[in-house]
Amino acid sequence: MSTTKDKYYWAQLRAALTAGQWSSQFPATAPNGTRLSWSELFRKFNKHCKGYLDVTEVASQTHALALLLSSKSIEDDDNDKADGAEYALDIGDECILPEERQPEAQTGYETLKKLESSNFDTLNFALAYYAYALGNPSECLAHLGKVPDVVHVQNHIPLPETLRASSMTLTLPPTTDSSISSASASVFSDASISIPEIRDGRAWALTETFRSLCLQGMSFEKLFSQDLRKAAKSYSAAIPLLIIVESETTAAVAPTTSGKVDFAAFTRFRELWRWVERLIWRAVVLASRTSNVLEGESTLWTWFGHYSTCSSYWPSNFRTGHRSAISVLYLRALIIRHGHAPPPTRISKPPLWLSVARGVVQEYRAILSVSTKNTKVEEFVDLCVGIWEASGAVGEYAGWVLDVLWWATRMTFNSYRILRHMTRLLHVSGDINLAKRTLRLYVQVVSKAWQAGDAGVGVDADTNQKWVETLVYGIRLLCKNASSLSGLDGIEDVREAESLIEKAYSRLDKEDNVLCASLLLAEGVCQSVYALKQQDSHLRGPRLVEAHALIQRSIDTHPTASAYYHLALSFARYGKQQDMQQAIVNAGLAVEHDSNDIRYWHLLGLLSAATEEWEAAQITLETAVSMEQAPVDIGLPEQGVEGAVLLDVPHTNGRAPIDGLPPTGNGHLNGSGSDEVSLVYLLGKDEQSIPPAADLLRPAQDQVYPSLSQRFEEVLQLRMTQIALAEIVEGAEGAAEKLPEIFTWIADRKGTSSQTQTARSSLDGGRAPTMELKSPSELVLPPPSIPDIPEEPDERRYSLATPASPSTINGSVDLLPVPPIPITISPATPDEQPNVAQVLEEKPKGIDSSEKDRERTIKRQGLDTHDRDASTSKKVQQMLKSQVHKSGARISTISKKIGNGVVRNGSLRRSTSTPDFHAVLRNTSYQASSIHSRTRLSSLTKPADSVVSESPPPPPSAILAPQTRLNHRTARETRLLSDVWLMSAATFRRLGKIEQAKGAIQEAEVRDESNPGVWVQLGLYHVALGHRQEAIDAFQKALFISPDNVPASVHMCRLYLSGDAPSSDNVDLAAGMLGHLTRGAGWDVPEAWYYLAKAYAAQGRHQQERECLSLALSLSESRGVREISAALGWCL
């Protein structure tokens, strides 16, 4: 009959063996609490558990062998490489004794051989352990071959006398691993799980089983290195047992209330975890050479999944060498499998697999240690950047990578690789200032390293190629940032970019055409931005010519889409090199090289409109919009991924290429039924080191995907260009009909908010504004009335009055006179407000219609039959047609929904009535802004001689549909939303709806009170009402906010020069302002030169007047529907 001490010492022996604390002096305790050494534990066990001397001997010899093996490392838990630079891939001398200790182990081995035991399985497991440790894998396999079924765990549990008769069946959880038939049945025979003896016995039996399966697989690897099928089969047999371990053993290692894992339970099963970890390590390395990484059901991903589950319960200092290798292979597999990132057009949230990758990153990050030159940390950083690139390279999702990079700066010292990555990720995430500082630090670190190398000290610097690539990226970064600033702001960045160009040339490989072309392009962009920022009329022309030549040389060296784009910008820019037809040709080539970039299509549309190819411009812009709405193709790459091992093998009809592994699907990457399939392996068959992580990163010359906010801005600018084009082609009514679409799109992309902005200092009241963009359901427009008179399909009214683009520096100045158009057609603008119409239709007296104007008029009248663009290549035209046909149905459906009853029948029909945009404004809660609440403005809202209806009273609060919280908006996005409202205000004003224009201006100020365009539009509002002084005050406020604002300066000088006899003071003031403007920001604005000519005429300077008029006429000939600098900027 079993006694209490019998059960107790069985439990103590099993607990000591399972814990695996072989070097501990006191691994167990007596019932009275006295600590027991290993020898005393064995003596006590033999005393109280009669008839189990064989169990004691096997345990004693196992303890002795474990002590010998652990002499190389503390508790056999730290197996990291001494140099910290290599990852453990080869078996090497893992679990093999050094030569000087083998005689001692041989004695124990012979002792076990002579032992006669009824516990046959346990004895053979111990003998196999000794045989492998002595370097005899063949004997190890022979001993394991004597065990009928290694995976039948319950057969390996020695039981006390009273429990040997008890047995119940425990069925394994179901598994999909059909290839392991021996493990699919019941492998456990277990008494009640609550019995301590059985529980402890099963834990040690699992430990012995995992150890035996691992040693069996390692023996196969050593004996059959050219045929890994047997080793793979042996490791795969442990998968059902891993499910048992994960479902039961890990339950004892539960997180505490603080969220941290309690590793006290881990120590109870330390020996079990050692062999589980070693088996997974070998299985992962083997699967990396034999399993297709592109197949989601392959054995490799099965092992990675088990590793993620088990390793979450291990302390960070446990088996760091093996786990480092597994983590690196795991991250590389994720990058290769998902490396073909989808176009960023429709990326709205991170992919699901990214959470798995970040879990691996966090775990591996805890393993790495601090070092002066920590190669593993740098490799880890490369892998994190590769994960981010594979997930779409979206700037908004780079925060976690930046956290890793900041952490890495503390783990190593002045790593140029980390600084290089930080520069790029800080830039794409929107932190420009910190990106510039990091770039400067990178330049200093690498430059000092080269100086040290020249002085005879070992060189630890970046390669010449990476150096040039990083500097090219930095040059483009600095120039892009400088071009987005007004006036002379940013000129220092351009000068810094010039210095980087010199540094890049000092290390440039002249034989590398790709690198040479990228540097030439960067230099050309730098020269063009410098010419525009320097505001020196004498140096501007030569710099622009030099920039044009550099960009042309870049294309001659190695053509890229970006180079063609910038060459098109150079041809479109006013100067000696201006050629609009060549600009269109190069924009078309940019589209051919990269048809997924909306900016290339946008430029092609703007240039087509500038040459009055209206239909081609419409189709191009519609194609770009449809691309933004198109679904994303996330197919796998056809040519695989750099850094992976590719192999062509015949189709395997659904079976895995290696016998004994779980099925891996049909092996096709894209589901095709071809007989050939490309297999991608993480490691080569004989490869004993992991390739550098840098091989998985995208080349630096590849264009960086725009962030979500940048993508939003690009598409919004594109849609604003569509509105401007619609006003040119269809008149203000056509633009008004399309405006609801842009507001609906904004609501769909950015959502709505009940709290848009906080209270501003400029508000008179204390309430926060509640005006907001409406959801699509709230943008309901009344259906316009259809006139009784049928429209002539071939007769349309075209206006050269460009819609307002109030946020631009060189934007098209609204309400400025344009040359008369000899088209006799009923005006589209309502005639109810004659005083406003006269202001809107005022024509200049100084510029007469030329012969070219009449030719352009003929082209407009023949729009339907005009050849689109002879210079655009046939390939671009085919792409345009294809995109339009594919997206035509979708666009038509969306248009019908937005129109709310408006029927177009596929033509450019236009009704004489316009949508009532006041309904849009009424749907917002009323809140006084700093414009319409001012005393001066409120006194003018009801002038006695005004025919304009007064604003409606604030509507009562309405019950609105549940609103989603608005995403965080950047300052640029806020400015663009304000500009959209200002565009609406300009359209309302041209339609004669003055009060609705005023409401739209108020909405624009709520979005961005620092927008100078708000005050420009307010000034034009007063001009329409005849309030001269109030208009001047508004323009002055705009200039106070932005001294270089071109529209404000031109409109104010226009008022100074108005009237029959303007005062000499006003004329001199206008001449001075316009002279300064034309030397700087307004050097290519025709209206500025025209009014400067009027000022010179008033001063009697007729020679200067003629020069200014000639220049104004030349500039007006290439004027488009919007300024390229406002819609796209002058560089990428």
Buried (B, 14 or more C-beta within 10 A) or exposed (E): EEEEBBBBBBBBBBBBBBBBBBBBEBBBBBEEEEEBEBEBBBEBBBEBBEEBBBBBBBBBBBBBBBBBBBBEEEBBBEBBBEEBEBBBBEBEEBBBBEEEBBEBBBEBBEBBEEBEBEBBBBBBBBBBBBBBBBBBBEBBBBBBEEBEBBBBBBBBBBBBEEBEEBBEEBEBEEBEBEBBEEBBEEBBBBBEEEBEBBBBBBBBBBBBBBBBBBBBBBBBBBBEEEEBBBBBBBBBBBBBBBBBBBEBBBEBBEEEEEEEBEBEBBBBBBBBBBBBBBBBBBBBBBBBBBBBBBBEBBBBBBBBBBBBBBBBBBBBEBBBBBBBBBBBBBBBBBBBBBBBBBBBBEBEEBBEBBEBBBBBBEBBBEBBEEBEEBBBBBBBBBBBBBBBBBBBBBBBBBEBBBEBBEBBBEBBEBBBBBBBBBBBBBBBBBBBEBBBBBBBBBBEBBBEBBEBEEEEEEEBBBEBBBBBBBBBBBBBBBBBBBBBEBBBEBBEBBBBBBEBBEBBBEBBEEEBEBBBBBBBBBBBBBBBBBBBBBBEEEEBBEBBBBBBBBBBBBBEBBBBBBBBBBBBBBBBBBBEBBBBBBBBBBBBBBBBBBBBBBBBBBBBBBBBBBBBBBBBBBBBBBBBBBBBBBEEEEEBBEEBBBBBBEBEEEBBEEBBBBEBBBBBBBBBBEEEEEEEBBBBBBBEEEBEEBBEBBEBBBEBBEEBBBBBBBBBBBBBBBBBBBBBBBBBBBBBBBBBBBBBBBBBBBBEBBBBBEEBBEEBEEBEEEEBBBBBBBBBEBBBBEEBEBEEEEBEEEEBBBBBBBBBBBBBBBBBBBBBBBBBBEEEEEEBBBEEBEBBBEBBBBEBEBBEBEEEBEEBBEBBBEBEEBEBBEBBBEEBBEBBEEBBEEBEEEBEEBBEEBBEEBEEEEEBBBBBBBBBBBBBBBBBBBBBBBBBBBEEBEEBBEEEEBEBEEBEEEEEEEEBEEBEEBBEBBEBBBBBBBBBBBBBBBBBBBBBBBBBBBBBBBBBBBBBBBBBBBBBBBBBBBBBBBBEEBBBBBBBBBBEBBBBBBBBBBBBBBBBBEEEEBEEEBBBBBBEBBBBBBBBBBBBBBBBBBBBBBBBBBBEBEEBBEBBBEBBBEBBBBBBBBBBBBBBBBBB
